[in-house]
Amino acid sequence: MPLFNLPDLRAALTRDQRLIGLDFGTKLIGVALSDVSCRLATPYGTLKRGRLRDNAAEIAAIARKEGAGGLVVGLPLSMDGSFGPAAQRVKDWTLALSEATGLPAALKDERLSSAAVNRTLIGEADLSRGKRAAVVDRAAAAWMLQGALDSLG
């Protein structure tokens, strides 16, 4: 299944479908969900990163349970905006995940999402390092998904 741009992904959803936001990390995958109007993203949880088929089954189960019809995956572009090895890994994983789940997917620039979330968790929520580690991945997924939703207007 080819990757969609965000407007086309949104247009492919039915009226009551949500989007799943994914922050693909080295150990964990942060998961966020949009509301059915695709205006608000909220943290959902984290998945332990494992084999593609296992993660695809978990993500497909979330999609069925929550009524999601598409995926938005954070793309780790280099700071200068270039497409490096990490971005290529995420693009390849997203294509394989989309095929395995049957869900259309789009990529969204996620530069500094974890840094922005950590600053917020320290400055506003005053969370310790241990407590931040437990929530940063799903919060980064929500931050990235919210940016995607905001870009759709």
DSSP file (Angstrom, degrees, kcal/mol; ACC not computed):
  #  RESIDUE AA STRUCTURE BP1 BP2  ACC     N-H-->O    O-->H-N    N-H-->O    O-->H-N    TCO  KAPPA ALPHA  PHI   PSI    X-CA   Y-CA   Z-CA
    1    1 A M              0   0    0      0, 0.0    98,-0.2     0, 0.0    97,-0.1   0.000 360.0 360.0 360.0 128.2    0.0    0.0    0.0
    2    2 A P        -     0   0    0      0, 0.0   103,-0.5     0, 0.0     2,-0.2  -0.288 360.0 -99.3 -72.5 159.9    1.6    3.4   -0.9
    3    3 A L        -     0   0    0    101,-0.1     2,-0.2     1,-0.0   103,-0.2  -0.556  37.2-143.0 -76.8 144.8    2.0    6.2    1.5
    4    4 A F  B     -a  106   0A   0    101,-3.2   103,-0.5    -2,-0.2     2,-0.2  -0.641  13.1-118.1 -98.8 158.5   -0.6    8.9    1.5
    5    5 A N     >  -     0   0    0     -2,-0.2     4,-2.4   101,-0.1     5,-0.2  -0.636  41.4-102.6 -85.1 163.0   -0.1   12.6    2.0
    6    6 A L  H  > S+     0   0    0     -2,-0.2     4,-2.6     1,-0.2     5,-0.2   0.893 118.3  49.5 -59.3 -46.3   -2.1   13.9    5.0
    7    7 A P  H  > S+     0   0    0      0, 0.0     4,-2.2     0, 0.0    -1,-0.2   0.913 113.7  47.0 -60.4 -39.8   -5.0   15.5    3.2
    8    8 A D  H  > S+     0   0    0      2,-0.2     4,-1.3     1,-0.2    -2,-0.2   0.875 111.1  51.7 -69.0 -35.8   -5.6   12.4    1.1
    9    9 A L  H  X S+     0   0    0     -4,-2.4     4,-0.6     2,-0.2     3,-0.4   0.936 111.1  47.7 -63.2 -45.4   -5.3   10.2    4.2
   10   10 A R  H >< S+     0   0    0     -4,-2.6     3,-1.1     1,-0.2    -2,-0.2   0.900 110.3  52.4 -61.5 -41.0   -8.0   12.3    5.9
   11   11 A A  H 3< S+     0   0    0     -4,-2.2    -1,-0.2     1,-0.2    -2,-0.2   0.768 102.6  60.1 -67.5 -25.3  -10.2   12.2    2.9
   12   12 A A  H 3< S+     0   0    0     -4,-1.3    -1,-0.2    -3,-0.4    -2,-0.2   0.645  88.5  93.4 -77.7 -14.5  -10.0    8.4    2.8
   13   13 A L  S << S-     0   0    0     -3,-1.1     2,-0.1    -4,-0.6     6,-0.0  -0.475  77.3-122.8 -78.0 148.5  -11.5    8.1    6.3
   14   14 A T    >   -     0   0    0     -2,-0.1     3,-1.7     4,-0.1    55,-0.1  -0.390  40.2 -91.5 -78.8 170.5  -15.2    7.6    6.8
   15   15 A R  T 3  S+     0   0    0      1,-0.3    -1,-0.1    -2,-0.1    -2,-0.1   0.789 123.4  39.3 -55.9 -33.8  -17.1   10.1    8.9
   16   16 A D  T 3  S+     0   0    0     21,-0.1     2,-0.3     2,-0.0    -1,-0.3   0.182  90.2 112.6-107.1  17.3  -16.6    8.3   12.2
   17   17 A Q    <   -     0   0    0     -3,-1.7    51,-0.2    19,-0.2     2,-0.2  -0.679  49.7-150.5 -95.6 147.6  -13.0    7.0   11.9
   18   18 A R  E     -b   68   0A   0     49,-2.0    51,-2.8    -2,-0.3    52,-0.7  -0.517  13.0-121.9-101.0 171.1  -10.1    8.1   13.9
   19   19 A L  E     -b   70   0A   0     16,-0.3    15,-2.2    49,-0.2     2,-0.5  -0.911  15.6-141.3-111.4 146.5   -6.4    8.3   13.1
   20   20 A I  E     -bC  71  33A   0     50,-2.4    52,-2.9    -2,-0.4     2,-0.4  -0.931  12.7-152.7-104.2 128.8   -3.7    6.5   15.1
   21   21 A G  E     -bC  72  32A   0     11,-2.5    11,-2.3    -2,-0.5     2,-0.4  -0.865  11.6-164.9-100.0 135.9   -0.4    8.4   15.6
   22   22 A L  E     -bC  73  31A   0     50,-2.6    52,-2.7    -2,-0.4     2,-0.7  -0.981  15.9-164.2-127.3 130.8    2.8    6.4   16.1
   23   23 A D  E     - C   0  30A   0      7,-2.3     7,-2.4    -2,-0.4     2,-0.8  -0.922  20.9-150.8-110.9 102.0    6.1    7.5   17.4
   24   24 A F  E     + C   0  29A   0     -2,-0.7     5,-0.2    50,-0.3     2,-0.2  -0.641  24.5 173.4 -82.6 108.0    8.6    4.8   16.3
   25   25 A G        -     0   0    0      3,-2.0    -1,-0.0    -2,-0.8    -2,-0.0  -0.468  46.1-101.5-107.4-179.4   11.4    4.6   18.9
   26   26 A T  S    S+     0   0    0     -2,-0.2     3,-0.1     1,-0.1    -1,-0.0   0.826 117.7   8.7 -72.9 -31.3   14.3    2.2   19.4
   27   27 A K  S    S+     0   0    0      1,-0.2    22,-2.7    21,-0.0     2,-0.3   0.669 130.5  33.5-118.0 -30.3   12.6    0.3   22.2
   28   28 A L  E     - D   0  48A   0     20,-0.3    -3,-2.0    -5,-0.0     2,-0.5  -0.882  59.9-141.0-129.9 157.9    9.0    1.6   22.3
   29   29 A I  E     -CD  24  47A   0     18,-2.7    18,-2.2    -2,-0.3     2,-0.3  -0.977  22.6-143.3-117.6 115.2    6.3    2.8   20.0
   30   30 A G  E     -CD  23  46A   0     -7,-2.4    -7,-2.3    -2,-0.5     2,-0.4  -0.583  16.8-157.4 -77.0 140.3    4.3    5.6   21.3
   31   31 A V  E     +CD  22  45A   0     14,-3.0    13,-2.9    -2,-0.3    14,-1.9  -0.970  15.6 171.5-125.5 134.5    0.6    5.5   20.3
   32   32 A A  E     -CD  21  43A   0    -11,-2.3   -11,-2.5    -2,-0.4     2,-0.4  -0.926  16.1-147.3-133.8 160.3   -1.9    8.3   20.2
   33   33 A L  E     -CD  20  42A   0      9,-2.5     9,-2.7    -2,-0.3   -13,-0.2  -0.968   6.6-140.8-128.7 144.8   -5.5    8.6   18.9
   34   34 A S  E     - D   0  41A   0    -15,-2.2     7,-0.2    -2,-0.4     2,-0.1  -0.565  30.5-106.8 -89.4 165.2   -7.4   11.4   17.3
   35   35 A D    >   -     0   0    0      5,-1.5     3,-1.7    -2,-0.2   -16,-0.3  -0.356  42.6 -94.9 -78.2 174.2  -11.1   12.0   18.1
   36   36 A V  T 3  S+     0   0    0      1,-0.3   -19,-0.2     2,-0.1    -1,-0.1   0.720 127.1  55.0 -69.2 -19.3  -13.6   11.1   15.4
   37   37 A S  T 3  S-     0   0    0    -21,-0.1    -1,-0.3     3,-0.1   -19,-0.1   0.470 107.8-127.6 -88.5  -1.1  -13.6   14.6   14.0
   38   38 A C  S <  S+     0   0    0     -3,-1.7    -2,-0.1     2,-0.2   114,-0.1   0.899  80.4 108.1  55.7  45.3   -9.8   14.5   13.6
   39   39 A R        +     0   0    0      1,-0.3     2,-0.4   114,-0.1    -1,-0.1   0.602  69.6  44.8-117.8 -24.0   -9.3   17.7   15.5
   40   40 A L        -     0   0    0    109,-0.1    -5,-1.5     2,-0.0     2,-0.4  -0.986  62.0-157.5-133.3 130.3   -7.8   16.5   18.8
   41   41 A A  E     -D   34   0A   0     -2,-0.4    -7,-0.2    -7,-0.2   101,-0.1  -0.846  11.9-174.8-104.3 140.8   -5.0   14.0   19.6
   42   42 A T  E     -D   33   0A   0     -9,-2.7    -9,-2.5    -2,-0.4     2,-0.0  -0.986  32.9-101.7-132.5 146.1   -4.6   12.3   22.9
   43   43 A P  E     +D   32   0A   0      0, 0.0   -11,-0.3     0, 0.0    96,-0.1  -0.374  37.0 176.7 -61.2 142.9   -2.0    9.9   24.2
   44   44 A Y  E     -     0   0A   0    -13,-2.9     2,-0.3     1,-0.4   -12,-0.2   0.739  44.4 -77.9-116.8 -47.3   -3.1    6.3   24.1
   45   45 A G  E     -D   31   0A   0    -14,-1.9   -14,-3.0    93,-0.1    -1,-0.4  -0.984  39.9 -86.7 170.1-168.4   -0.3    4.1   25.2
   46   46 A T  E     -D   30   0A   0     -2,-0.3     2,-0.4   -16,-0.2   -16,-0.2  -0.964  22.0-153.8-132.6 151.1    3.0    2.4   24.3
   47   47 A L  E     -D   29   0A   0    -18,-2.2   -18,-2.7    -2,-0.3     2,-0.4  -0.958  27.6-114.8-120.0 141.6    3.9   -0.8   22.6
   48   48 A K  E     -D   28   0A   0     -2,-0.4     2,-0.3   -20,-0.2   -20,-0.3  -0.636  39.6-115.4 -72.2 126.9    7.2   -2.6   23.1
   49   49 A R        +     0   0    0    -22,-2.7     2,-0.2    -2,-0.4     3,-0.1  -0.478  59.0 135.2 -68.3 128.7    9.0   -2.6   19.8
   50   50 A G        -     0   0    0     -2,-0.3    -1,-0.1     1,-0.3    -3,-0.0  -0.549  54.5 -16.8-145.5-150.2    9.3   -6.1   18.4
   51   51 A R     >  -     0   0    0     -2,-0.2     4,-2.6     1,-0.1     3,-0.4  -0.343  63.6-117.9 -65.2 147.4    8.8   -8.0   15.2
   52   52 A L  H  > S+     0   0    0      1,-0.2     4,-3.2     2,-0.2     5,-0.2   0.901 112.5  52.3 -54.3 -46.9    6.8   -6.2   12.6
   53   53 A R  H  > S+     0   0    0      1,-0.2     4,-1.9     2,-0.2    -1,-0.2   0.872 111.1  47.8 -63.9 -34.5    4.1   -8.9   12.5
   54   54 A D  H  > S+     0   0    0     -3,-0.4     4,-2.0     2,-0.2    -1,-0.2   0.942 115.2  44.0 -69.3 -46.9    3.6   -8.7   16.3
   55   55 A N  H  X S+     0   0    0     -4,-2.6     4,-2.6     1,-0.2     5,-0.2   0.890 112.6  53.5 -64.2 -38.1    3.5   -4.9   16.3
   56   56 A A  H  X S+     0   0    0     -4,-3.2     4,-2.7    -5,-0.3    -1,-0.2   0.903 107.9  50.3 -62.4 -41.1    1.2   -4.9   13.3
   57   57 A A  H  X S+     0   0    0     -4,-1.9     4,-2.0    -5,-0.2    -1,-0.2   0.905 112.0  47.8 -63.8 -40.7   -1.2   -7.2   15.1
   58   58 A E  H  X S+     0   0    0     -4,-2.0     4,-2.0     2,-0.2    -2,-0.2   0.921 114.3  45.8 -65.6 -43.6   -1.2   -5.0   18.2
   59   59 A I  H  X S+     0   0    0     -4,-2.6     4,-2.4     2,-0.2    -2,-0.2   0.884 111.7  51.4 -68.9 -38.8   -1.8   -1.8   16.1
   60   60 A A  H  X S+     0   0    0     -4,-2.7     4,-2.4     2,-0.2    -1,-0.2   0.882 108.8  52.2 -63.7 -37.7   -4.6   -3.5   14.0
   61   61 A A  H  X S+     0   0    0     -4,-2.0     4,-2.6     2,-0.2    -2,-0.2   0.902 109.6  48.7 -65.4 -40.4   -6.3   -4.6   17.3
   62   62 A I  H  X S+     0   0    0     -4,-2.0     4,-2.9     2,-0.2     6,-0.2   0.924 110.2  52.2 -63.0 -43.9   -6.2   -1.0   18.5
   63   63 A A  H  X>S+     0   0    0     -4,-2.4     5,-2.1     1,-0.2     4,-1.3   0.913 112.3  44.9 -60.1 -43.7   -7.6    0.2   15.2
   64   64 A R  H  <5S+     0   0    0     -4,-2.4     3,-0.3     3,-0.2    -1,-0.2   0.940 116.1  46.3 -65.2 -46.3  -10.5   -2.3   15.4
   65   65 A K  H  <5S+     0   0    0     -4,-2.6    -2,-0.2     1,-0.2    -1,-0.2   0.889 122.8  33.9 -63.1 -40.8  -11.2   -1.5   19.1
   66   66 A E  H  <5S-     0   0    0     -4,-2.9    -1,-0.2    -5,-0.2    -2,-0.2   0.456 108.3-114.3-100.1  -2.0  -11.0    2.3   18.6
   67   67 A G  T  <5 +     0   0    0     -4,-1.3   -49,-2.0    -3,-0.3     2,-0.3   0.888  54.3 165.4  72.9  39.7  -12.5    2.6   15.1
   68   68 A A  E   < -b   18   0A   0     -5,-2.1    -1,-0.2   -51,-0.2   -49,-0.2  -0.683  23.1-176.6 -91.8 143.8   -9.3    4.0   13.5
   69   69 A G  E     +     0   0A   0    -51,-2.8     2,-0.3    -2,-0.3   -50,-0.2   0.341  62.4  21.5-120.2   4.9   -9.0    4.0    9.7
   70   70 A G  E     -b   19   0A   0    -52,-0.7   -50,-2.4    33,-0.2     2,-0.4  -0.991  62.5-125.0-166.6 165.8   -5.5    5.3    9.2
   71   71 A L  E     -be  20 105A   0     33,-2.5    35,-2.0    -2,-0.3     2,-0.5  -0.932   7.3-165.5-121.5 140.2   -2.0    5.8   10.6
   72   72 A V  E     -be  21 106A   0    -52,-2.9   -50,-2.6    -2,-0.4     2,-0.4  -0.985  17.9-166.2-122.2 118.0    0.2    8.9   10.9
   73   73 A V  E     -be  22 107A   0     33,-2.7    35,-2.3    -2,-0.5     2,-0.2  -0.887  23.2-115.7-111.4 132.7    3.8    7.9   11.7
   74   74 A G  E     - e   0 108A   0    -52,-2.7   -50,-0.3    -2,-0.4    35,-0.2  -0.462  25.3-149.1 -66.9 130.0    6.4   10.4   12.9
   75   75 A L  E     - e   0 109A   0     33,-3.4    35,-2.3    -2,-0.2     2,-1.9  -0.899   5.4-144.9-104.9 115.2    9.2   10.8   10.4
   76   76 A P        -     0   0    0      0, 0.0    11,-0.3     0, 0.0     8,-0.3  -0.496  26.4-179.1 -82.9  76.1   12.6   11.6   12.0
   77   77 A L        -     0   0    0     -2,-1.9     6,-0.2     1,-0.1     5,-0.1  -0.331  35.8 -96.3 -66.4 156.0   14.1   14.0    9.5
   78   78 A S    >   -     0   0    0      4,-2.7     3,-2.6     1,-0.1    -1,-0.1  -0.285  41.1-100.6 -66.5 161.9   17.6   15.4   10.1
   79   79 A M  T 3  S+     0   0    0      1,-0.3    -1,-0.1     2,-0.1    -2,-0.1   0.793 125.6  54.3 -59.0 -28.1   17.7   18.8   11.8
   80   80 A D  T 3  S-     0   0    0      2,-0.1    -1,-0.3     1,-0.0    -2,-0.1   0.395 123.5-105.5 -85.9   5.1   18.5   20.4    8.4
   81   81 A G  S <  S+     0   0    0     -3,-2.6    -2,-0.1     1,-0.3     2,-0.1   0.450  74.8 140.0  89.1   0.7   15.3   18.7    7.0
   82   82 A S        -     0   0    0     -5,-0.1    -4,-2.7     1,-0.1     2,-0.9  -0.348  59.4-113.0 -80.0 162.3   17.2   16.1    5.0
   83   83 A F        +     0   0    0     -6,-0.2    -6,-0.1    -2,-0.1    -1,-0.1  -0.817  47.4 172.8 -98.5  98.0   16.1   12.4    4.7
   84   84 A G     >  -     0   0    0     -2,-0.9     4,-2.1    -8,-0.3     5,-0.2  -0.171  49.5 -77.4 -97.9-169.4   18.8   10.4    6.6
   85   85 A P  H  > S+     0   0    0      0, 0.0     4,-2.3     0, 0.0     5,-0.2   0.863 127.6  53.0 -60.0 -38.9   19.1    6.7    7.5
   86   86 A A  H  > S+     0   0    0      1,-0.2     4,-2.1     2,-0.2     5,-0.2   0.915 109.7  48.5 -64.8 -41.3   16.7    7.0   10.5
   87   87 A A  H  > S+     0   0    0    -11,-0.3     4,-2.6     1,-0.2    -1,-0.2   0.894 110.3  51.7 -64.8 -39.4   14.0    8.5    8.2
   88   88 A Q  H  X S+     0   0    0     -4,-2.1     4,-2.7     2,-0.2    -2,-0.2   0.906 108.4  51.3 -64.2 -41.2   14.5    5.7    5.7
   89   89 A R  H  X S+     0   0    0     -4,-2.3     4,-2.5     1,-0.2    -2,-0.2   0.922 112.3  46.3 -60.2 -44.2   14.1    3.1    8.4
   90   90 A V  H  X S+     0   0    0     -4,-2.1     4,-2.7     2,-0.2    -2,-0.2   0.901 112.0  50.7 -67.3 -40.5   10.8    4.7    9.5
   91   91 A K  H  X S+     0   0    0     -4,-2.6     4,-2.4     2,-0.2    -2,-0.2   0.943 112.7  46.3 -61.6 -46.9    9.6    5.0    5.9
   92   92 A D  H  X S+     0   0    0     -4,-2.7     4,-2.2     1,-0.2    -2,-0.2   0.916 114.1  48.2 -61.1 -43.8   10.3    1.3    5.2
   93   93 A W  H  X S+     0   0    0     -4,-2.5     4,-2.9    -5,-0.2    -1,-0.2   0.901 110.8  51.6 -63.4 -41.5    8.7    0.2    8.5
   94   94 A T  H  X S+     0   0    0     -4,-2.7     4,-2.8     2,-0.2     5,-0.2   0.912 109.0  49.5 -63.8 -43.4    5.6    2.4    7.8
   95   95 A L  H  X S+     0   0    0     -4,-2.4     4,-2.0     2,-0.2    -1,-0.2   0.929 114.7  44.8 -60.2 -45.3    5.2    0.9    4.3
   96   96 A A  H  X S+     0   0    0     -4,-2.2     4,-2.5     2,-0.2    -2,-0.2   0.894 113.7  50.2 -66.5 -40.0    5.5   -2.7    5.8
   97   97 A L  H  X S+     0   0    0     -4,-2.9     4,-2.5     2,-0.2     6,-0.3   0.914 109.4  50.9 -64.7 -43.4    3.1   -1.8    8.7
   98   98 A S  H  X>S+     0   0    0     -4,-2.8     4,-2.0     1,-0.2     5,-0.6   0.916 112.8  46.4 -60.0 -44.0    0.5   -0.4    6.3
   99   99 A E  H  <5S+     0   0    0     -4,-2.0    -2,-0.2    -5,-0.2    -1,-0.2   0.916 114.2  47.7 -63.9 -43.7    0.7   -3.5    4.2
  100  100 A A  H  <5S+     0   0    0     -4,-2.5    -2,-0.2     1,-0.2    -1,-0.2   0.834 121.2  35.0 -69.6 -33.4    0.5   -5.8    7.3
  101  101 A T  H  <5S-     0   0    0     -4,-2.5    -1,-0.2     2,-0.2    -2,-0.2   0.684  98.7-129.5 -93.6 -19.9   -2.4   -3.9    8.9
  102  102 A G  T  <5 +     0   0    0     -4,-2.0    -3,-0.2    -5,-0.3    -4,-0.1   0.626  66.1 130.8  76.6  13.2   -4.3   -3.0    5.7
  103  103 A L      < -     0   0    0     -5,-0.6    -1,-0.3    -6,-0.3    -2,-0.2  -0.841  61.4-119.8-102.3 134.5   -4.4    0.6    7.1
  104  104 A P        -     0   0    0      0, 0.0   -33,-2.5     0, 0.0     2,-0.3  -0.386  36.2-160.8 -66.3 150.6   -3.4    3.6    4.9
  105  105 A A  E     - e   0  71A   0   -103,-0.5  -101,-3.2   -35,-0.2     2,-0.3  -0.957  17.4-169.9-138.3 153.0   -0.5    5.6    6.3
  106  106 A A  E     -ae   4  72A   0    -35,-2.0   -33,-2.7    -2,-0.3     2,-0.3  -0.945  21.3-127.8-134.1 156.9    1.1    9.0    6.1
  107  107 A L  E     - e   0  73A   0   -103,-0.5     2,-0.4    -2,-0.3  -101,-0.2  -0.836  19.6-167.2-106.0 145.4    4.4   10.3    7.4
  108  108 A K  E     - e   0  74A   0    -35,-2.3   -33,-3.4    -2,-0.3    40,-0.1  -0.997  31.4-107.0-134.8 129.5    4.7   13.6    9.5
  109  109 A D  E     + e   0  75A   0     -2,-0.4   -35,-0.1   -35,-0.2    38,-0.0  -0.296  36.1 178.9 -52.0 127.5    7.9   15.4   10.4
  110  110 A E    >   +     0   0    0    -35,-2.3     3,-2.3    37,-0.0     4,-0.3   0.139  15.0 156.8-122.1  19.8    8.5   14.8   14.0
  111  111 A R  T 3  S-     0   0    0    -36,-0.3   -33,-0.1     1,-0.3   -36,-0.0  -0.218  76.1  -0.7 -51.4 131.0   11.8   16.7   14.6
  112  112 A L  T 3> S+     0   0    0      1,-0.1     4,-2.7     3,-0.1    -1,-0.3   0.583  88.4 131.6  67.0  15.2   12.2   17.6   18.2
  113  113 A S  H <> S+     0   0    0     -3,-2.3     4,-2.4     2,-0.2     5,-0.2   0.943  76.0  44.1 -63.0 -46.1    8.9   16.0   19.3
  114  114 A S  H  > S+     0   0    0     -4,-0.3     4,-2.7     1,-0.2    -1,-0.2   0.894 114.1  50.7 -65.6 -38.4   10.4   14.2   22.3
  115  115 A A  H  > S+     0   0    0      2,-0.2     4,-2.4     1,-0.2    -1,-0.2   0.922 111.6  47.7 -64.1 -43.4   12.5   17.3   23.3
  116  116 A A  H  X S+     0   0    0     -4,-2.7     4,-2.0     2,-0.2    -2,-0.2   0.909 113.4  47.8 -64.1 -41.9    9.3   19.4   23.2
  117  117 A V  H  X S+     0   0    0     -4,-2.4     4,-2.8    -5,-0.2    -2,-0.2   0.918 110.9  50.9 -65.5 -43.6    7.4   16.9   25.2
  118  118 A N  H  X S+     0   0    0     -4,-2.7     4,-2.3     1,-0.2     5,-0.2   0.914 108.9  51.4 -61.4 -42.7   10.2   16.5   27.8
  119  119 A R  H  X S+     0   0    0     -4,-2.4     4,-3.0     1,-0.2     5,-0.3   0.913 112.6  46.6 -59.4 -42.3   10.4   20.3   28.2
  120  120 A T  H  X>S+     0   0    0     -4,-2.0     4,-2.6     1,-0.2     5,-1.4   0.921 111.7  49.7 -66.1 -44.1    6.6   20.5   28.8
  121  121 A L  H  <5S+     0   0    0     -4,-2.8     6,-2.4     3,-0.2    -1,-0.2   0.845 118.0  40.5 -65.9 -32.8    6.7   17.6   31.2
  122  122 A I  H  <5S+     0   0    0     -4,-2.3     4,-0.4     4,-0.2    -2,-0.2   0.941 123.0  37.6 -76.9 -50.3    9.6   19.2   33.2
  123  123 A G  H  <5S+     0   0    0     -4,-3.0    -3,-0.2    -5,-0.2    -2,-0.2   0.885 132.1  19.6 -73.7 -41.5    8.4   22.8   33.1
  124  124 A E  T  <5S+     0   0    0     -4,-2.6    -3,-0.2    -5,-0.3    -1,-0.1   0.832 133.8  33.2-101.5 -38.3    4.6   22.4   33.4
  125  125 A A  S   <S-     0   0    0     -5,-1.4    -3,-0.2     2,-0.1    -4,-0.2   0.617  88.2-143.3 -95.6 -12.9    4.0   19.0   34.9
  126  126 A D        +     0   0    0     -4,-0.4     2,-0.3    -6,-0.3    -4,-0.2   0.892  35.8 172.3  52.5  45.9    7.2   18.9   37.1
  127  127 A L        -     0   0    0     -6,-2.4    -1,-0.2     1,-0.1    -2,-0.1  -0.654  31.0-120.2 -88.4 141.7    7.6   15.2   36.4
  128  128 A S     >  -     0   0    0     -2,-0.3     4,-2.6     1,-0.1     5,-0.2  -0.234  33.2-100.4 -69.5 166.6   10.8   13.4   37.5
  129  129 A R  H  > S+     0   0    0      1,-0.2     4,-2.2     2,-0.2     5,-0.1   0.901 123.0  50.3 -57.4 -43.7   12.9   11.6   35.0
  130  130 A G  H  > S+     0   0    0      1,-0.2     4,-1.0     2,-0.2    -1,-0.2   0.902 112.5  45.2 -63.3 -42.5   11.4    8.2   35.9
  131  131 A K  H  > S+     0   0    0      1,-0.2     4,-0.6     2,-0.2    -1,-0.2   0.859 111.4  53.7 -70.6 -34.7    7.9    9.4   35.5
  132  132 A R  H >X S+     0   0    0     -4,-2.6     4,-2.5     1,-0.2     3,-1.3   0.905 102.5  58.0 -64.1 -41.0    8.7   11.2   32.3
  133  133 A A  H 3< S+     0   0    0     -4,-2.2     4,-0.4     1,-0.3    -1,-0.2   0.830 102.3  55.8 -58.9 -32.0   10.1    8.0   30.8
  134  134 A A  H 3< S+     0   0    0     -4,-1.0    -1,-0.3    -3,-0.2    -2,-0.2   0.722 122.3  23.7 -74.2 -21.0    6.8    6.3   31.4
  135  135 A V  H <X S+     0   0    0     -3,-1.3     4,-2.3    -4,-0.6     5,-0.2   0.574  95.0  90.0-120.5 -12.4    4.8    8.9   29.4
  136  136 A V  H  X S+     0   0    0     -4,-2.5     4,-2.6     1,-0.2     5,-0.2   0.854  86.9  52.2 -62.9 -37.7    7.1   10.6   26.9
  137  137 A D  H  > S+     0   0    0     -4,-0.4     4,-1.9     2,-0.2    -1,-0.2   0.936 114.5  40.2 -67.0 -46.2    6.6    8.1   24.0
  138  138 A R  H  > S+     0   0    0      2,-0.2     4,-2.0     1,-0.2    -1,-0.2   0.861 116.3  51.6 -71.2 -32.7    2.8    8.3   24.0
  139  139 A A  H  X S+     0   0    0     -4,-2.3     4,-2.5     2,-0.2    -2,-0.2   0.888 109.0  50.6 -68.5 -37.8    3.0   12.1   24.6
  140  140 A A  H  X S+     0   0    0     -4,-2.6     4,-2.5    -5,-0.2    -2,-0.2   0.886 109.0  52.0 -64.9 -38.2    5.4   12.5   21.7
  141  141 A A  H  X S+     0   0    0     -4,-1.9     4,-2.7     2,-0.2    -2,-0.2   0.913 111.6  46.5 -62.9 -41.8    3.0   10.5   19.5
  142  142 A A  H  X S+     0   0    0     -4,-2.0     4,-2.8     2,-0.2    -2,-0.2   0.899 111.4  51.5 -67.2 -40.3    0.1   12.8   20.5
  143  143 A W  H  X S+     0   0    0     -4,-2.5     4,-1.8     2,-0.2    -2,-0.2   0.929 113.7  44.1 -61.1 -46.2    2.2   15.9   19.9
  144  144 A M  H  X S+     0   0    0     -4,-2.5     4,-1.9     2,-0.2    -2,-0.2   0.922 114.7  48.6 -65.3 -45.1    3.2   14.7   16.4
  145  145 A L  H  X S+     0   0    0     -4,-2.7     4,-2.7     1,-0.2    -2,-0.2   0.893 108.9  53.5 -63.5 -39.7   -0.4   13.6   15.6
  146  146 A Q  H  X S+     0   0    0     -4,-2.8     4,-2.8     1,-0.2    -1,-0.2   0.905 107.1  52.0 -62.1 -39.8   -1.8   17.0   16.9
  147  147 A G  H  X S+     0   0    0     -4,-1.8     4,-1.8     2,-0.2    -1,-0.2   0.894 110.3  48.7 -61.1 -40.0    0.6   18.7   14.5
  148  148 A A  H  X S+     0   0    0     -4,-1.9     4,-0.9     2,-0.2    -2,-0.2   0.925 112.5  47.4 -65.3 -44.3   -0.7   16.6   11.6
  149  149 A L  H >X S+     0   0    0     -4,-2.7     3,-0.7     1,-0.2     4,-0.6   0.909 110.8  52.1 -64.1 -41.8   -4.3   17.3   12.6
  150  150 A D  H >< S+     0   0    0     -4,-2.8     3,-1.0     1,-0.2    -1,-0.2   0.863 104.4  56.7 -62.6 -35.4   -3.6   21.1   12.9
  151  151 A S  H 3< S+     0   0    0     -4,-1.8    -1,-0.2     1,-0.2    -2,-0.2   0.741 100.5  59.3 -68.9 -20.6   -2.0   21.1    9.4
  152  152 A L  H <<        0   0    0     -4,-0.9    -1,-0.2    -3,-0.7    -2,-0.2   0.656 360.0 360.0 -80.2 -15.8   -5.2   19.7    8.0
  153  153 A G    <<        0   0    0     -3,-1.0    -3,-0.1    -4,-0.6    -2,-0.1   0.477 360.0 360.0  81.0 360.0   -7.1   22.7    9.3
